[in-house]
Amino acid sequence: MKSIKNTLIKNFLFLILFIVICMNLLLGTFVKKYYYDNAETLLRNQIEIATNFYNKYLYKSRLIENIYDNVDSFWNKSNAEVQILDEKGNLLMDSIGVNDDKLNEKPDVKKAINGESGSYVGNVNYCDYKVMSVSQPLLNNNKVIGIIRYVISLEEVNNELKSIFLLFMLISIFVLILGVIISLILSNKIINPIKRLTDIAEKMANGNLRVRNNVSGEGEVAQLANTLDYMAEEIIKREQLKDDFISSVSHELRTPLTSIKGWVITLKDNNTDEETFKLGFNILEKETDRLANMVEELLDFSRLINGKMQLKREYVNIMELIEYIESYMIPRALKESINFNVVSNLENKIYWLDIDRMTQVLINLIDNSFKFVNNKGIVNVIFNEENNALKIIVEDNGCGISEYDLPRVKEKFYKGANSKSKNGIGLSICEEIVNLHNGSLDIVSEEGKMTRVTILIPEKREIDI
């Protein structure tokens, strides 16, 4: 859990740090632009006043004469450094006495030489701080006769920006600290329920299936907790079914064994007559067959749960299956007074089946129907085709299956309230055999009225004889 928690915290902090850096860069850029634009606007307003004054009152005199006679008029409205240049960008006058013979190389001066206003931010050799300059051409009859240039130091502006950036940094550090705290709270909120789930899962793994998460809500963790609780409930139910199965099988095995043992003792008696011998041997034969059938069913079930049940499919005339079912079940139906009918329109059709396994399925289903119909009850077995699939229906008018039991009757070990099954594995074996044929087994029932089992075997291979 520590690794998950650390990962969450790292991801949260990385996201917060990324946002803080981006916000600082954006805010820094916008603030710097705002301050520099304001400074430039101020310079432009001042130089515009000086230019208008010159064009209005001093344009009749030559520029060099105005410098000597009216020099104060160029800078008395501004605290900036004022430079007067000729039309070629050569310095004629500087208000602070600077002599720079390379002014004509400055971008703002070049634009002014061409009759446009220009600005520049950069370094100069006589100041330790960056400066901002604005150059404006002086025109006479739309001809450049000189250039006026205002220069200010950006020391105060940059110091103000540094203060603002420092404030941003302090806010960023505070946000990062707050992010760490929030990350810890959020990570604990996420991890703690997972820790509880892990503890509960470990207890369940150690055999305590009665422990529960008791988590409410609709989030992913709540869904996982509910799924874990549901899994424990299902395991408990399956364990109970397994215990009932073992108990049922033990009882079913004990009954014929007790009968066999009793008759063996009886037959060992020297005074046993011939009629008793015949009766005893008949009972021993039936009980032995009963045991053999139970053992075979258990072996089938073992193959089923281990995935080792295999089919021996071959081309089979469907009439073989139909005739065997009739010959096997009709005598019992007559004995038990059951109206048993086999209906088919598939005379002499050949199918790719494991006939022994399909016989096992049908006998199991018909046997169930016989158990649940009353005297004079009806059991029908119908063979036909549907969408190129073999369709077999086993239906009866017996007691039916309750709505509660119906969804679970095919589960392993499950025995419903009205079940007369020995161990609750017959239907699960039937469904597995049908599934191995790539088919389906569906059950429809109305309690107190009827039950219908429908088998569909697709991918039929058929030829006419």
SEBA-196897 format. One record per residue: residue in three letters; x, y, z of N, C-alpha, C in turn. Coordinates in steps of 0.02 Angstrom, whole numbers, plus 50000, padded with zeros to 5 digits. Each point is the difference from the previous one (the first is absolute). Example, Ala and Ser with C-alpha at 12.3 -4.5 7.8 and 13.67 -1.06 7.14 Angstrom:
// SEBA-196897
Ala506604971650390499555005950000500455006050000/Ser499825005349964500425005950003499615005550037/
***
This chain:
// SEBA-196897
Met500414993950000499595006150000500435006350000/Lys500604999550029500425005950002500185002249930/Ser500134995249956500195001849933499425003549964/Ile499384997650011499435003349969499915007050028/Lys500085000650065499935006650032500535004849974/Asn500634997749997500545004349975499885001949927/Thr499764995349962499855001549929499475005349994/Leu499474999450040499465005049999500265006950020/Ile500405000250054500275006450023500455003149948/Lys500444995949970500455002549949499615002849940/Asn499494996449980499605002349944499645006550016/Phe499715000450060499665006150021500505005950000/Leu500584998950030500495005450005500265002049932/Phe500114995149957500235001649933499485004349963/Leu499374998150007499475003949968499975007050028/Ile500035000650067499985006750031500605004149979/Leu500604996950001500615003649981499965002349927/Phe499754995749957499935001849929499525006049992/Ile499444999850036499525005549996500305006550027/Val500364999550057500305005950031500515003149953/Ile500434995849970500525002649954499675003449940/Cys499504996849972499665002949942499665006650019/Met499685000250058499675006150022500515005650012/Asn500574998350031500525005050012500275002849934/Leu500124995549953500265002349935499505004649966/Leu499364997950000499495004149967499915006750036/Leu499944999750066499905006250038500615004649993/Gly500614996950004500615004049993500035003549933/Thr499834996349947500015002949933499505005749993/Phe499384998850025499485005149994500175006250042/Val500254999050062500165005650043500585004149970/Lys500514996549977500575003549969499785004049940/Lys499584996949958499755003549941499585006150021/Tyr499604999150052499585005550023500435006050023/Tyr500514998750041500425005450024500405003249944/Tyr500294996049956500395002749944499555004049952/Asp499394997549988499555003749956499805006750031/Asn499895000050066499855006450033500575004949995/Ala500614997650011500595004349994500075002849930/Glu499904995849951500065002149930499455005149983/Thr499404998750024499455004749987500155006850030/Leu500275000050062500185006450032500525003749959/Leu500524996449977500525003149959499705002749935/Arg499584996249969499705002249936499585006350010/Asn499635000250055499605006050013500445006250009/Gln500554999050037500465005650012500345002249935/Ile500234995249961500355001849938499525002949949/Glu499374998050005499495002749955499885007450015/Ile500015001650065499915007150019500585004249974/Ala500614997350009500595003749977500005000849924/Thr499804994749965499985000349926499485004949976/Asn499414999950032499485004849979500225007350014/Phe500335000950057500245006750016500505002449948/Tyr500454995649981500505001949950499665001649933/Asn499544995749978499675001049935499575006350000/Lys499775002050058499555005850003500385006650006/Tyr500555000150040500325006350015500725000749974/Leu500324994649986500725000449985500174997649929/Tyr499514998349961500154996949936500335004849950/Lys499925006750012500275004849951500765000650006/Ser500274998350058500735000450009500314993349986/Arg500655000349985500374993949989500084996350066/Leu500064993349995500034995850060500595001950044/Ile500585001349970500605001650039499925006650037/Glu499645004749969499885006450033499534999150059/Asn499494995849991499534998750056500334996650058/Ile500494995949985500374996750054500365005150043/Tyr500315004949968500375005150037499545005050034/Asp499465001849966499585005450026499424997450044/Asn499724994149984499404997850036500074992750026/Val500594998450022500134993150020499554997850057/Asp499835004750046499594998050058499314997749980/Ser499765002249944499334998149979499944992549983/Phe500574996849991499984992949983499954995550062/Trp500215002450057499984995550058499695002950063/Asn499735006049996499725002950061499354996550021/Lys499724995949958499384996450017500134992750019/Ser500644998050006500154993050013500634999350042/Asn500024994650040500604998350038500454995149963/Ala499804998349939500394995249962500625003349970/Glu500484995749981500595002349963499765001849929/Val500175006149977499775002349935500605000449953/Gln499914997149941500525000249949499705002949936/Ile500395004649969499805002949935500494997549948/Leu499754997249946500414997249947499825003349935/Asp500475000249953499835002649934499644994749959/Glu499865001749938499604995549958500354993449985/Lys500674999750011500374993949987500134996050064/Gly499765002350056500084996550062500625001750038/Asn500345005449982500595002150037499795004350059/Leu500314998950058499825003450061500215007349998/Leu499525004550011500145007250002500025002550072/Met499574997050043499965002450068499734994550045/Asp500274999550062499764995350050499915003850065/Ser499434999150032499845003950060500464998450059/Ile500324994350000500454998350056500734999749977/Gly500125002349939500685000549975500314993649973/Val499604995249984500274993749972500185001149927/Asn500564997049980500225000449931500024993049971/Asp499524998349960499964993349971499945000749924/Asp500524997849965500015000849927499704994049964/Lys499694995550037499704994149968499244999750008/Leu499725005850014499275000150009499624998249937/Asn500315001649943499654998549937499924992549987/Glu500314995950043499934992849993499434997250043/Lys499735004150044499454997850042499364999049959/Pro499614994950016499394998649961499515005749999/Asp499915003450058499515005450002500235005949958/Val500675001349999500275005549961499934998649925/Lys500124993849981499934998149930499305001249975/Lys499504998250042499305001249980499855007449995/Ala500285003950046499895007249998500315003149938/Ile500594997749980500325002549938499534998949941/Asn499614994650002499544998549946499325003350009/Gly499955004350049499385003850010499504996650045/Glu500204994950036499544996550044500225000650072/Ser499524999250045500175000050071500244993050020/Gly500504999750043500284993650020500174999750073/Ser500054993950027500184999150071500534994650005/Tyr500365000250057500554995350010500094998750074/Val500144993650018500174998150069500664996149996/Gly500495002550037500654996649999500505003350046/Asn500634998349990500535002650042500385005649966/Val500265004550041500445005449975500645000050042/Asn500535002749972500654999650033500085004950058/Tyr499535004650009500075004850053499514998950058/Cys499674994250000499514998550054500044992650016/Asp499954998450064500034993050022499344996349991/Tyr499475003549985499354996949993499755000749928/Lys499524995849984499705000649934499635006749994/Val499975002449939499645006249987499474998849947/Met499535004749998499485000049948500045006649964/Ser499974999749935500045006249961499445000249949/Val499775006149985499505001149949500265005649955/Ser500004998749935500255005049951499425002349956/Gln499985006649988499475003049961500325004749948/Pro499834999349936500295004549950499705007050004/Leu500425005049987499785006949994499935001549925/Leu499415002149980499845000849930499905007349981/Asn500205001549939499875006549971499814998849927/Asn499365001549985499754998549933500084992649984/Asn499824995850050500034992849993500704997349987/Lys500495003950018500694997949991500344999850068/Val500364994650014500344999250065500585004750003/Ile499985004750049500555004650008500404998650064/Gly499734995350041500354998250061499604994850038/Ile500294998150056499684994850042500055002150072/Ile499464999450037500015001050072499914993350034/Arg500424998750050500024993350031499995000850076/Tyr499534996650033499944999950072500244993250026/Val500425000450053500284993850028499885000150076/Ile499744994350026499924999550073500324993550024/Ser500225000050062500274993950031499414995750024/Leu500084993449992499494995350023500144997250069/Glu500455003450037500184997650066499394999550046/Glu499625005450004499425000050044499484994949978/Val499904999749934499504995249974500214992850016/Asn500644998549987500244993250013500004998450074/Asn500165004850043499964998850072499294998650022/Glu499535003649970499304998750015499794993049977/Leu500254998149940499854993449974500314994550045/Lys500615001350024500324995150045499584999050063/Ser499735005550026499584999550060499374995849986/Ile499725001349941499404996249981500174992649990/Phe500574998649966500194993149989500164996550066/Leu500305003650047500134997250066499354998150035/Leu499505004449992499354998650029499704993749968/Phe500084999549933499764994149965500344993750026/Met500665000550013500374994250025499764998050069/Leu499875004850043499744998550067499324996649996/Ile499585002749955499344997049990500084992949974/Ser500474999049954500124993449971500224995150053/Ile500465002250044500234995650054499424998150046/Phe499585005050014499424998750042499534994949966/Val499905001049935499574995449962500294992950001/Leu500674999549992500314993450001499924996750068/Ile500105003850053499904997250067499284997850010/Leu499545004449978499294998250004499864993849957/Gly500344999549942499914994249957500244993650033/Val500565000450037500244994250037499494997750051/Ile499725004850037499504998350051499384996849967/Ile499765003249947499414997349965500154993249971/Ser500614999149972500194993549972499994994650052/Leu500265001650060500004995050054499284998350020/Ile499585005250005499304998750020499654995749947/Leu500075001949937499674996349946500274992949994/Ser500664999350005500304993349993499764995550057/Asn499975002950061499754996050056499264998249991/Lys499635004649971499294998749988499914994449950/Ile500474999549952499964994749950500304993550026/Ile500575000550034500374994150021499684996550059/Asn499745003850049499734996850060499454995049986/Pro499505001649957499504994849983500324993949967/Ile500515001149957500334994449969500374995750051/Lys500305003350051500324996350054499494995750037/Arg499425003050013499484996250035499784994149958/Leu499925001249934499824994549955500524994550001/Thr500645002050001500544995050002499974995950064/Asp499895003450056499954996450064499424995149999/Ile499435002249974499414995649996500154994149954/Ala500325001449943500164994649952500474994950032/Glu500495002450039500474995450033499634995750051/Lys499535003050037499614996050048499584994849964/Met499705001949943499614995249961500454994449974/Ala500615001949977500464995049975500214995150055/Asn500005002450062500194995750056499424995950027/Gly499425000649967499434995750017499425003550035/Asn500095006350019499455003650033499555003249948/Leu499544996149974499565002449947499405003950026/Arg499945000750065499435003650029500155007450007/Val500635002049995500185007050008499765003849938/Arg499795006450010499745004049945500315007050001/Asn499985003249940500285006749993499545005450026/Asn499344999249988499505004950022500165007049973/Val500175000349935500155006449968499395002249960/Ser499795006350010499435002649964500245004949946/Gly499575001549953500185004649946499984996649933/Glu500175003949948499974997449932500675000749963/Gly500535001650036500655000749968500314993249984/Glu500595000349967500344993949980500194995850061/Val500255003250053500194996350060499404996650031/Ala499435003650002499394997050028499774994149958/Gln500055000649934499824994549956500454994050011/Leu500665001450008500474994650013499844996650067/Ala499855004050051499834997250066499374995849996/Asn499495002549964499384996149994500124993649961/Thr500435000349949500164994049962500364994950044/Leu500455002450043500364995550045499524996850049/Asp499535004050027499494997250045499574994949965/Tyr499805001649938499604995449960500374993549987/Met500655000649985500414994049989500024995650062/Ala500075003250059500024996250062499334996450011/Glu499445003549986499344996950007499934994049954/Glu500245000849937499954994449953500444994250021/Ile500605001550027500444994650023499664996250057/Ile499695003850046499654996850056499454995449974/Lys499615002649952499464996049971500274993849966/Arg500555000949961500294994249966500274994950050/Glu500305002650054500264995450051499424996250032/Gln499455003550013499424996750029499724994849952/Leu499975001849935499754995349950500464993949996/Lys500655001350004500484994449997499914995450061/Asp499925003150059499904996050060499354995949995/Asp499485003349974499364996449991500094994349950/Phe500395001449947500134995049949500354993950030/Ile500535001350039500374994650031499554996050047/Ser499595003750038499554996650046499494995849962/Ser499745002949945499504996449960500304993849968/Val500605000849971500334994349968500154994550051/Ser500235002150059500144995150053499374996250018/His499455003750006499374996750017499774995349944/Glu500055002449937499784995949944500434993749992/Leu500655000750015500434994149996499874995250058/Arg499845002950059499894995850059499374995849993/Thr499485002749968499364996549995500064993349962/Pro500275000049938500074993549966500504995450034/Leu500525002950028500504995850035499694996650061/Thr499585003750035499654997150058499544994349978/Ser499655001349944499554994949973500394993849978/Ile500575001249965500414994449977500274996050059/Lys500255003650050500274996650059499464995950035/Gly499415002850006499454996450033499824993649963/Trp499975000549934499814994149961500564994949998/Val500625002350001500564995350003499964995950064/Ile499855003350056499934996450064499424995149996/Thr499455002349969499424995649994500154993849958/Leu500355001149943500144994549954500514995150028/Lys500395002350049500504995550031499674995150049/Asp499395001650018499654995750047499824993349966/Asn500164994550031499874993449971499264998449995/Asn499605003650036499284998649999499635004049947/Thr500365003949959499685004249949499734995649945/Asp499365001149982499694995849948500165002849931/Glu499774996349947500165001849931499685006549979/Glu499385001150021499655006349981500365006050029/Thr500234999150062500365005650032500665001349963/Phe500334994449978500615000849961499875004149936/Lys499484998249964499845003549937499875007550014/Leu499605001250051499845007050018500635003850020/Gly500414996750040500615003350022500485001649943/Phe500084995149954500455001249944499745005649954/Asn499345000249992499715005449959500135006950032/Ile499915000350066500125006350035500745001849997/Leu500444995150009500725001349996500195002649931/Glu499704997149948500155002349932499785007249989/Lys499395001650024499745006849992500415005150039/Glu500184998250062500385004550041500715001049972/Thr500274994649971500665000549968499975004649939/Asp499474999149960499925004549942499915007250023/Arg499635000850053499895006750027500675003150022/Leu500414996150034500665002550020500435001649939/Ala499984995749950500405001049939499795006449965/Asn499345001349997499765006149968500225006250039/Met499984999550066500215005650041500745001449991/Val500404994749999500725000849991500155003049931/Glu499654997649949500115002749932499825007449997/Glu499455001850033499815007050001500525004250036/Leu500284997550054500535003650036500635000649957/Leu500164994749963500585000449955499895005149945/Asp499385000249973499845005149949500085007050030/Phe499765000750061500055006650032500735001950011/Ser500414995250020500715001350010500335002249934/Arg499824996549946500275002049934499765007049982/Leu499385001650017499715006549983500395005650035/Ile500094999550066500315005550036500745000549985/Asn500314994549976500705000149981500115001549927/Gly499455000949963500055001649928500274994249959/Lys499894993950023500264994249964499464996049965/Met499375002450004499464996549966500075000949924/Gln500024994649963500095000249928499444996249966/Leu499875001949938499494996749960500314995249950/Lys499624994849984500184995549946499475000649947/Arg500075005349959499485001649951500094995749938/Glu499424998249972500004996149938499345001349964/Tyr499974997749937499375000749963499494995150028/Val499445002750022499494996050034499335001149968/Asn499654994649986499315000449977499585001950061/Ile499645005649994499635002550058499484995050024/Met499784995349955499504995050020500294995250052/Glu500664999050000500294995650051499895003050069/Leu500105006550005499915003350065499264999950020/Ile499565001449951499285000250015499754993250022/Glu500194994849963499764993250016500264997750067/Tyr500635001850016500274997950064499625003450058/Ile499865006449992499635003650052499324997050010/Glu499664998349945499344996950006500034993350036/Ser500474995849978500044993350029500225000250074/Tyr500395005050018500265000450068499505003150048/Met499625005049978499585003750046499274997949999/Ile499754997149945499294998249997499814994950053/Pro500394994750012499804995350054499935003550067/Arg500455004550016499955003550064499385004550001/Ala499875003349943499415004349996499364996050012/Leu499964994049970499414995850010499944997950072/Lys500574998350030500004997850070499775005550047/Glu500195006249984499855005750045499375003849977/Ser499654997349949499395003049974500125007249976/Ile500515000849960500175006649972499874999849925/Asn499685005249975499865000549929500635002649965/Phe500414995549972500655001749972499964999749924/Asn500205005649965499955000349927500675002449971/Val500214996749946500595002249962499775001849931/Val500125006249979499775002549935500615002249960/Ser500024998149935500575001949958499795000649928/Asn500305004949964499935000449928500684999749966/Leu500474996650034500704999649976500184992949980/Glu499534996549969500114993049983500614999349954/Asn500454995450021500604998349960500435006049984/Lys500115004250048500485005549993500644998250037/Ile500565002149973500654998450029500285006450032/Tyr500234999450063500295005750035500684998150029/Trp500395005250011500684999150027499965000850076/Leu499924994450036499875000250072500414994750037/Asp500055001150065500214994650045499354997050027/Ile499804994449970499334997350016499954997750072/Asp500554997450028499964997850070499885005850047/Arg500365005549988499915005850043499325003249992/Met499765000549937499345002949989499454995650030/Thr500114993449998499534995450033500005001350075/Gln500595001050029500055001550071499635006450018/Val500065005149957499655006350012499254999049999/Leu499754996749949499274999249993499714995650055/Ile500354994750018499754995850054499975003850066/Asn500515004250012500005004150061499425004850001/Leu499875003549942499465004849997499324996650006/Ile499914994349965499364996450003499894997350071/Asp500544997550030499954997550069499765005650047/Asn500275006049991499775005750041499265001349989/Ser499774999749937499295001249985499574994750033/Phe500214993749997499614994750031499935001150076/Lys500545002650030499985001050073499505005450021/Phe499885004949955499625005850020499295000249972/Val499794994949963499314999849977499604995350045/Asn499365001350004499564995850040499784993949960/Asn499624995750032499714994249965499575002549941/Lys500094996849942499675002049937500295006549972/Gly500575002050025500325006149974500254999049929/Ile500195005649968500214999849930500735002149994/Val500394996049963500705001749985500094999049925/Asn500205005449965500114999749928500735001449984/Val500264996149951500665001149972499925001349925/Ile500225005849977499875002149931500685001149965/Phe500084996849942500605000849960499815003849935/Asn500335005649986499915003449936500605004349984/Glu499945004349950500555004449979499785007350007/Glu500495004350012499875007150002500635003749978/Asn499945003649945500575003749973500624995649992/Asn499884994349967500544995249987500334997350063/Ala499645000050055500264997350063499534994550023/Leu500294994850032499604994850030499685002750064/Lys499344999350005499645002750057499634994350035/Ile500144999350064499664994850040499665003450059/Ile499354998550009499625003050055499754994450045/Val500125000950065499734995550051499555004250044/Glu499334998449999499535004150038499534995650039/Asp499765002950055499534996250042499505004950032/Asn499474997250028499505004150034500034998950075/Gly500614999350026500104998750071499965006250043/Cys500334999650058499935005350050500395006449982/Gly500454999549950500375006049979500555001950050/Ile500335005649983500565002550041499845007150021/Ser500145001750062499865006750025500445005349966/Glu499775006150001500395005549970500675000950036/Tyr500024998450064500625000750038500504994749980/Asp499774993849990500464994549984500204999849927/Leu499565002549955500114999149928500685002549975/Pro500235006150021500645002349974500604995950023/Arg499904995750052500574996650030499994992449992/Val499494997449968499924992749998500584996649962/Lys500355003849956500554996949962500675000950035/Glu500005003350058500635000850037500224993450031/Lys500644999250008500284993950030499774999650073/Phe499794994250021499794998350069499325002950019/Tyr499705004349958499405003450022499404995349998/Lys499634999950055499384996150005499445004650023/Gly499495000749959499455004550016499574997350056/Ala499515004150019499574998250056499584993749984/Asn499804999249936499604994349981500424994549968/Ser500665000650005500434995449964499984993050029/Lys500004995049955500064993150020500674997249976/Ser500465004549982500654998049976500414997050057/Lys500424995249983500424996850051500555004850022/Asn500315003549953500595004050019500045006849966/Gly499545001649955499995006749970500535001149947/Ile500224994749966500515001049948499754997749932/Gly499414997049996499754997349937499935005249946/Leu499655005550014499895005249949500655003449980/Ser500465000950047500645003249983500394995649952/Ile499974993350008500334995549954499665000249932/Cys499345000249999499625000449937500205006349961/Glu500025005650035500175006249966500714999849972/Glu500474997150038500694999649976500054995749937/Ile499634994449999500004995749940499735003849940/Val499455003650010499715003949944500485005549979/Asn500335003250047500495005249983500584997249959/Leu500214993850017500544996949961499784998549929/His499354999649988499734999549931499905006949968/Asn500275005350034499905006949977499275002050000/Gly499614996950045499295001450003499805003950061/Ser499355000250012499735003650058499444995950032/Leu499935000850066499464996750037499645005350040/Asp499365001249984499605005250032499404996850034/Ile499835002850058499444997450040499485005550010/Val499374998449985499445004450012499504996350045/Ser499765003350052499554996550045499505004850032/Glu499414997550015499505003650039499814995550059/Glu500105002650059499884996050059499274997750003/Gly499914993450009499344997150004499704998449933/Lys500355001649944499694998949934500434995749954/Met500625002149986500394996549950500745001650005/Thr500394995849967500725001249991500194997949929/Arg500405004249966500224998449932500765001049996/Val500354994849979500725000549989500134999549925/Thr500355005049973500145000249928500744999449988/Ile500184995249958500704998949981500085001849927/Leu500505004249985500175001749931500724998049986/Ile500104995949948500674997949980500145003049931/Pro500395005449996500155003149934500554996249964/Glu500185002749943500534997149958499874992749987/Lys499374998649986499774993249984500294997849933/Arg500204993749997500204997149936499474994849982/Glu499695000949943499414996049984500044997549928/Ile499814993649991499904997349933499364995950000/Asp499694999449943499394996049996500184992949979/Ile499674995250031500104992949982499474998149948/
***
